[in-house]
Amino acid sequence: MKPSLTRRGFIQSAAVGSGVLTWLSVRHAPGAFAADASKPALLGGAPVHPGGWSDWPKWLEAWEPAVIKVLRSGKWYRGDGGHVAEFEAGYAKLLGAKRCLATASGTTALLVSLHVMDVDAGDEVIVSPYTFIATYNAILINKALPVFADTHPATLTIDPTSIESRITERTRAILPVHIYGMPCDMDPINTIARKHKLAVIEDACQAWLAEYKGRKCGTLGDLACFSFQNSKHIPSGEGGAVTGDSDELLDRCHAFHNVGRATGSFKGAKPYFTRGSNYRMQQFQAVILMQQFDKLAQETTRRRMNADYLSVHLKEIPGIQPARLPENSRAVWHLYPFRYDAQHFNGLSRDKFLKALNVEGIPCSGGYHEQYFDGLLDEAMNSRGFKRLFSAERLKAWRESFQELKGNREVCAATVALPQNLLLAERRDMDHIVEAVRKIQTHSAALAKATG
Ligand SMILES: Cc1ncc(COP(=O)(O)O)c(C=O)c1O
């Protein structure tokens, strides 16, 4: 099942038409609720939330001189100035990580991490299927097999109990994804990894400042990857980072992202001691990112406050179940997901519910779909390289194993997800979200009958 919009698409669509709004403020059309507010907007009534939402990303004029200074200096490349290193130190401090390496994107952060953790051609990586497609791609580009563990239907993250049975003699790493900024249950994952001597690489590309048992995501495995792409909570158009506590691993990451040039503990007689690529961040990106450290912290607090409020009120509605977080952890809500049960809505399908909620002025999507059936993995599996690296039996069994991902199928079919910018609005706007869901439930029989 495919969502009506892609993740980035609906974040953009949530922002459309709200260019005049100031940061964190939301405009309401006066008297808009006086119209037939009791009738669903999809059936001709007035939308619950007619005023739009805060646009994204946001930029303050006060930040511009720092960017212009870099522009005029002509020192745009990381080797020509200190901004990227300054950003790395600042981001590491924010997370409580020992080291950070800035990269060109989240995808390149994943490529660097997989390479440094010695994921090589013909290896297998156990990964969450419920993620942005870049996670799959990074493994495939390393000519390794992404072996999907199942998704836990209540948490939407990797189900630790489904990992061990998927380990083979080729498994090198586990790649849990803190999807939507919700921390994975890392303790059992790390225990399994230690037992089987596997690397743990966190995909924290949506989890800036998320916390698990008092520690930030990005400090919970061997290495972790972040994205600063434009839709993200701390954006710079494109950008990424690898974080970790091992100087040796981070020096290796640095070398690999910088054409194999020796750095830190590897600095010695030979300038190029390893293979490498060019995944460097530019000075501009670093300056743009550093301006947003405080904003990220403030907005994270606000998103959490609004998400907590939504969870309290949405779970009172029969058929709506907010996602469950691991004990003692805090999400940052890149998307705010809840589970929708059509049985409590007179059989109104999830897709019709999404349509009805969107028309009420609440941007939403169905999140990720079962993308392993899209053809990407068949294309990889039928490539000359993969056929050389894996036996026909292994590839057949791997392809068949997608059918076993029952938890993931459930999550893909039942999730409703709200984009992060909604959580930057006022309490009154959160009430609109709850009110819109209640209104759809009240009229669900009529909506289920309506076509289109
Ligand atoms: C979970 C996840 N992994 C990886 C990536 C890849 O990051 P980027 O788009 O910066 O390459 C993203 C970005 O959207 C993501 O959300």
The ligand as an ORCA input file, in Angstrom:
! r2SCAN-3c Opt
* xyz 0 1
  C      15.814      7.253      8.332
  C      16.659      7.925      7.296
  N      17.820      7.346      6.916
  C      18.618      7.911      6.008
  C      18.305      9.119      5.415
  C      19.204      9.687      4.383
  O      19.593     11.004      4.632
  P      19.874     12.018      3.445
  O      18.600     12.329      2.766
  O      20.464     13.209      4.156
  O      20.861     11.370      2.547
  C      17.136      9.770      5.790
  C      16.773     11.051      5.208
  O      15.682     11.349      4.848
  C      16.281      9.150      6.739
  O      15.128      9.721      7.099
*
